Amino acid sequence: LIEQMNSRPNPQSVSVNSHNDCCSLMSRSANRVHIITWNVGSAMPPDDLTSLLGLNVGDGNTDMYIIGLQEVNSMINKRLKDVLFTDQWSEVCMDATSQRMQGMLLLVFSKYFHLPFLRGIQTQSTRTGLGGIWGNKGGVSARMNVFGHSICFLNCHLPAHMENSDQRMEDFESILQQQQFEGQAAMGVLDHDVVFWFGDLNFRIDDLDMQVVKAAIDSNKLSTLWEKDQLNMAKDSETVLEGFHEGPIKFPPTYKFDVGTDTYDTRVNFFLHTYSTLTSSNILLLLMFYLLGTDTINIDENVKNNHPMHFPYKVDMALVTLFVEDEWREISDAVAKFKVAPNFPRSSWDWIGLYKVGFKHHKDYVSYVWAKQEESDFLRQEHQVIFTEEELPKDSGDFILGYYSNNMSSIVGVTEPFQVHSLFSF
């Protein structure tokens, strides 16, 4: 399943002055990515995801949410239930660009006005559980070009237990080898400009007695634990980890708690990791927040980290610019004009969709009209389509127009919201 979707966690945060060129204006603003990794332990999703998504902190200006879940209904009976019913986690989170494997889910959300700059979207998955047969362990990834830079998000669930550190590295390398993307994006995970690697990586705190671990946690001497972190130590010996970086870990180990509490149990402790790697010298990327949930259904507000980076745009103009009136009050107002970039490969199967604000993916339209290319179009700089009365919504509200490119399998131009009035009601 590859879907491009719109998420507006805070609709009031969107403010632009022009209905004609929303994308080029908004794309020049600062960007912020919020990355979440959470082993949900086959639990049902909570009713309120406010804390998980960080909607109760900060300024509400997050541009993209990247959510990596592990152990999502991974038991066989729950997997069979998913075949018959909607997966509850996907329903609650509203799939963005998503890749699903047994027990693992990767979701990508973006504000609608960034959609024209998310191109070349592909997903991959690799099973490593039971020797590559079962998908409870492995990796799922989503790659795309974001404002001209190639970016890959990789969510992994690696083998557990203290003694399996080498197996974790072997599985990680296997995932990297097997995940190859097609077409113009033909490349492996590490060939991207920027890679975000996160998940339940299962690397443990090695060679320390449990009492020493707990004493270090209680006294906030986290550097003692960090020095014995298996993944941190592997960076000195594993060539595949060269170039990976992580922000300072300022929170205590995130595993393992007694169910429903913030009390550590008597077994093991380890940190959850979100690593990024930069393979291009001219990229410093976005400002990234990530929040990690515990293995209980509770969410630890204190487990979060800032990883500051900046993103110099290579692409900041949409391939299609749409023009629309601020309000549709009459049938005659239902006209969309558009211009296309000189290098844009139009198709007779392109269309312009009318979307209600808050739409979930490119097929979540109220109606659409074909944007077919005629021979006379080659001489025109501006084109238009007309929505008939039958194609207009029955209810008034805020809507967006989006141009869908069949060749690129994505939305390549959008308007900002405009009003359609109840004149069209039947």
C-alpha positions in Angstrom: 0.0 0.0 0.0 1.5 3.3 -1.1 -0.7 6.3 -0.3 0.1 10.0 -0.2 -2.0 11.7 2.4 -2.8 15.0 4.1 -2.6 15.4 7.8 -3.5 18.7 9.5 -2.9 18.2 13.2 -3.4 21.9 13.8 -5.5 23.4 10.9 -5.1 26.9 12.5 -1.3 26.7 11.9 -1.7 27.0 8.1 -1.7 30.6 6.9 -0.8 31.9 3.5 -1.8 35.0 1.6 -2.3 33.7 -1.9 -4.7 31.1 -3.2 -2.8 30.9 -6.4 0.6 29.7 -5.4 0.4 28.1 -2.0 3.1 25.5 -2.5 5.9 27.9 -3.6 5.2 30.2 -0.6 5.0 27.5 2.0 7.9 25.4 0.8 10.3 28.1 1.6 9.4 28.1 5.3 11.3 26.0 7.9 10.5 22.4 8.2 10.1 20.1 11.2 9.9 16.3 11.3 8.5 14.4 14.3 9.7 10.8 14.4 8.0 8.3 16.6 9.0 4.7 17.3 6.8 2.5 19.5 6.6 -1.2 20.3 2.8 -1.4 21.0 3.0 -5.0 22.3 -0.1 -6.1 20.2 -2.2 -3.6 22.3 -5.2 -1.7 21.0 -4.4 2.0 20.3 -5.3 4.5 23.0 -8.3 6.8 22.5 -6.1 9.9 22.7 -2.9 10.2 20.7 -2.2 13.8 21.7 0.8 13.0 23.8 2.2 10.5 21.4 2.1 13.0 18.5 3.4 15.8 20.7 0.4 17.9 20.0 0.3 19.2 23.6 3.8 20.6 23.4 5.7 23.0 21.1 4.2 25.4 18.6 2.2 23.0 16.5 4.3 23.7 13.4 5.3 20.1 12.7 5.5 19.5 8.9 5.8 15.7 8.8 5.1 12.9 11.2 6.9 9.6 10.8 5.5 6.8 12.9 7.2 3.4 13.2 5.2 0.8 15.1 6.3 -2.7 16.0 4.2 -5.7 17.3 1.0 -4.4 15.7 -1.4 -7.3 16.0 1.5 -9.7 15.2 -0.1 -12.8 16.7 -1.6 -15.0 14.1 -5.2 -14.8 15.3 -5.0 -11.0 15.3 -3.4 -11.0 11.9 -6.3 -13.0 10.5 -8.6 -10.5 12.1 -6.8 -7.7 10.2 -7.7 -9.5 7.0 -11.4 -9.3 7.8 -11.5 -5.9 9.6 -9.7 -2.6 9.4 -6.4 -2.5 11.3 -7.1 -0.3 14.3 -3.7 1.4 14.4 -3.9 2.4 10.8 -7.4 3.7 11.3 -6.4 5.8 14.4 -3.2 7.1 12.8 -4.6 7.7 9.3 -2.2 6.1 7.0 0.1 8.4 5.1 2.7 6.9 2.9 2.5 3.5 4.6 4.2 0.1 4.4 2.7 -2.8 6.4 4.4 -6.1 7.3 3.2 -8.6 9.9 3.5 -6.8 13.2 5.2 -3.7 11.7 3.8 -0.5 10.3 5.4 2.6 8.9 3.3 5.7 8.4 4.3 9.1 6.9 2.1 12.2 7.3 2.7 15.5 5.6 0.9 18.8 5.6 -1.0 19.0 2.3 1.0 21.9 0.8 4.2 19.8 0.9 2.7 17.0 -1.2 3.8 18.4 -4.5 7.4 18.2 -3.2 7.2 14.6 -2.1 8.1 12.7 -5.2 9.3 9.3 -6.2 7.7 7.5 -3.3 8.4 3.8 -2.9 8.2 1.4 -0.1 10.0 -1.9 0.7 9.8 -4.6 3.4 12.1 -7.4 4.5 11.2 -10.3 6.8 13.8 -11.7 9.1 11.7 -13.6 11.6 11.9 -17.4 11.5 14.7 -17.3 9.0 12.9 -14.8 6.7 9.5 -16.6 6.7 7.7 -14.5 9.3 7.3 -10.8 9.4 7.3 -10.2 13.1 10.9 -9.1 12.8 12.6 -7.3 9.9 12.4 -3.8 8.4 9.9 -1.6 6.5 11.0 1.5 4.6 9.7 4.4 2.7 11.8 6.5 0.4 11.0 9.8 -1.4 12.5 12.9 -2.8 11.7 15.8 -0.4 12.3 19.2 -2.0 14.9 17.6 -4.3 16.7 15.5 -1.7 16.5 11.8 -1.5 15.4 10.6 2.0 14.7 7.1 3.3 12.9 6.2 6.6 13.6 2.7 7.9 11.6 1.1 10.7 13.2 -2.0 12.1 12.4 -4.7 14.7 15.5 -6.7 15.4 16.0 -9.9 17.4 15.7 -9.7 21.2 17.9 -11.1 24.1 21.2 -10.0 25.4 23.3 -12.6 23.6 21.9 -11.8 20.1 23.8 -8.5 19.4 25.7 -10.1 16.5 22.4 -11.4 15.1 20.9 -8.0 15.3 23.7 -6.6 13.2 23.4 -9.4 10.7 19.7 -8.8 10.3 20.3 -5.1 9.8 22.8 -5.7 7.1 20.4 -8.2 5.5 17.7 -5.6 5.4 20.0 -3.1 3.8 21.1 -5.6 1.1 17.6 -6.7 0.2 15.9 -3.4 0.1 16.5 -1.9 -3.4 14.3 0.7 -5.0 13.3 0.8 -8.7 13.3 3.2 -11.6 15.0 6.6 -11.4 15.2 6.0 -7.6 17.2 2.8 -8.2 19.3 2.7 -5.0 19.7 1.0 -1.7 18.8 2.5 1.6 22.3 3.9 2.3 22.5 5.5 -1.1 20.0 8.2 -0.1 21.1 11.7 0.9 19.6 11.2 4.3 18.5 8.1 6.1 16.5 7.9 9.4 16.8 4.5 11.0 14.7 3.8 14.1 12.5 1.1 15.7 12.7 -1.5 18.4 16.4 -2.3 17.6 16.7 -4.4 20.8 20.4 -3.6 21.5 21.0 -4.0 25.2 23.1 -2.5 28.0 26.0 -5.0 28.2 28.2 -6.3 31.0 26.6 -4.4 33.8 24.8 -5.9 36.8 21.1 -5.0 37.1 21.7 -3.2 40.4 24.5 -1.1 38.8 22.1 -0.2 35.9 19.3 0.8 38.3 21.7 2.8 40.5 22.9 4.7 37.4 19.3 5.4 36.4 18.4 6.6 39.9 21.4 8.9 40.0 21.0 10.1 36.4 24.5 8.9 35.5 23.4 7.9 32.0 26.9 8.1 30.5 27.8 5.0 32.4 25.0 3.1 30.7 25.7 4.7 27.3 29.3 3.5 27.3 28.0 -0.1 27.6 25.2 0.3 25.0 25.7 -2.5 22.5 24.9 -0.4 19.4 27.0 2.5 20.6 30.0 0.1 21.0 29.3 -1.5 17.6 29.9 1.8 15.9 33.6 1.3 16.4 33.7 -2.1 14.7 30.9 -2.3 12.2 31.6 -0.5 8.9 27.9 -0.5 8.0 27.4 2.0 10.9 29.9 4.5 9.6 28.2 7.8 9.0 25.3 7.2 11.4 24.8 9.8 14.1 22.4 10.2 17.0 21.5 13.2 19.2 22.6 13.0 22.8 20.6 10.5 24.9 19.3 12.5 27.9 16.5 10.1 28.9 16.8 6.8 30.9 16.5 3.4 29.3 13.1 2.9 27.7 12.8 -0.8 28.3 11.5 -2.7 30.2 8.7 -1.6 32.6 6.1 -3.4 34.6 2.9 -3.3 32.5 0.9 -0.2 33.0 3.6 1.5 35.1 6.8 3.5 34.9 8.6 1.0 37.2 11.4 -1.0 35.7 11.0 -4.8 35.9 13.7 -7.1 37.0 14.9 -8.2 33.6 16.7 -6.1 31.0 17.2 -2.4 30.2 18.1 -0.8 26.9 17.8 2.5 25.0 15.6 2.9 21.9 17.5 4.6 19.1 16.8 7.0 16.3 19.8 7.3 14.1 20.3 9.5 11.1 23.1 9.4 8.5 24.1 12.1 6.1 25.8 11.0 2.9 25.8 14.3 1.0 28.1 17.1 2.2 25.6 19.8 1.3 22.7 18.5 3.3 22.1 19.3 6.9 18.3 18.5 6.8 15.4 19.4 9.0 14.8 20.0 12.6 13.8 16.6 14.0 11.9 15.7 17.1 11.4 12.1 18.1 9.3 10.7 20.9 9.6 7.0 22.0 6.8 5.2 23.8 7.4 2.5 26.4 6.4 -1.1 25.8 3.3 -0.4 27.9 0.3 1.5 26.6 1.5 4.5 28.7 3.5 7.2 27.0 6.5 8.7 28.7 6.5 12.5 28.1 10.1 12.8 29.1 11.4 10.4 26.5 12.1 12.8 23.6 15.1 14.3 22.0 15.9 17.2 19.6 18.1 16.6 16.7 18.7 20.0 15.0 19.4 20.0 11.2 18.7 22.4 8.3 17.4 21.8 4.8 18.6 23.7 1.8 15.9 23.2 -0.9 16.9 22.1 -4.3 13.3 22.1 -5.6 10.8 24.8 -4.4 8.4 25.2 -7.3 5.5 22.9 -7.9 5.2 21.1 -11.3 1.6 22.3 -11.6 0.3 25.6 -10.2 -3.5 25.7 -9.7 -5.6 28.9 -9.7 -9.1 29.0 -8.1 -11.5 31.5 -6.8 -11.6 32.1 -3.0 -15.2 31.0 -2.9 -17.5 29.0 -5.1 -21.0 30.6 -4.8 -22.3 30.0 -8.3 -22.1 27.0 -10.6 -20.0 29.2 -12.9 -17.4 29.6 -10.2 -16.4 25.9 -10.3 -13.5 26.4 -12.6 -9.9 25.5 -12.0 -7.1 27.0 -14.1 -3.6 25.7 -14.0 -0.1 26.1 -15.5 2.4 23.3 -15.9 6.2 23.5 -15.7 8.1 23.1 -19.0 9.6 19.7 -18.0 6.4 18.2 -16.6 5.3 15.0 -18.3 1.6 15.3 -18.6 -0.6 12.3 -19.3 -4.1 11.9 -20.7 -4.9 10.1 -17.4 -4.1 13.1 -15.2 -6.9 14.5 -13.2 -7.8 17.3 -10.7 -9.5 16.2 -7.6 -11.8 18.2 -5.3 -10.9 17.2 -1.7 -12.5 18.1 1.6 -10.0 19.7 4.0 -8.5 16.8 6.0 -8.4 14.3 3.1 -6.4 11.2 3.8 -4.9 10.2 0.4 -5.0 11.0 -3.3 -8.1 8.8 -3.8 -10.0 10.4 -1.0 -11.7 13.0 -3.3 -15.2 14.2 -3.4 -15.1 14.3 -7.2 -12.6 14.8 -10.0 -12.3 15.9 -13.6 -9.9 14.7 -16.2 -7.0 17.1 -17.1 -6.5 15.5 -20.5 -3.9 17.0 -22.8 -5.2 18.1 -26.2 -3.1 18.9 -29.2 -4.0 22.6 -28.9 -2.7 22.5 -25.3 0.9 22.6 -26.6 0.4 26.2 -27.6 -1.3 27.3 -24.4 0.4 28.6 -21.2 -2.7 28.3 -19.1 -5.3 25.5 -19.1 -8.6 25.0 -17.3 -11.1 22.4 -16.3 -14.7 22.8 -15.3 -16.7 21.0 -12.6 -20.3 20.3 -13.5 -23.1 20.6 -11.1 -23.2 16.8 -10.7 -19.6 16.8 -9.7 -19.9 19.4 -6.9 -20.4 18.6 -3.2 -23.8 18.6 -1.7 -22.6 20.2 1.5 -20.8 23.5 2.0 -17.3 23.5 3.6 -13.6 24.1 3.0 -12.1 22.3 0.1 -8.8 21.9 -1.8 -8.0 21.1 -5.4 -5.1 18.7 -6.1 -3.6 17.8 -9.5 -2.8 14.1 -9.7 -0.1 13.0 -12.1 -0.5 9.5 -13.5 3.1 9.3 -14.6 4.4 10.3 -11.2 1.7 8.5 -9.1 1.5 11.5 -6.8 -0.2 14.9 -6.3 2.0 17.5 -8.0 0.0 20.7 -7.3 -2.5 21.9 -4.8 -4.4 25.0 -3.9 -4.9 26.2 -0.4 -8.4 25.8 1.1 -11.3 27.7 -0.4 -15.0 27.7 0.4 -17.8 26.0 -1.4 -21.2 27.2 -0.4 -24.4 25.3 0.0 -25.8 26.7 -3.2 -24.9 23.3 -4.7 -27.0 21.3 -2.2 -29.8 19.2 -3.7 
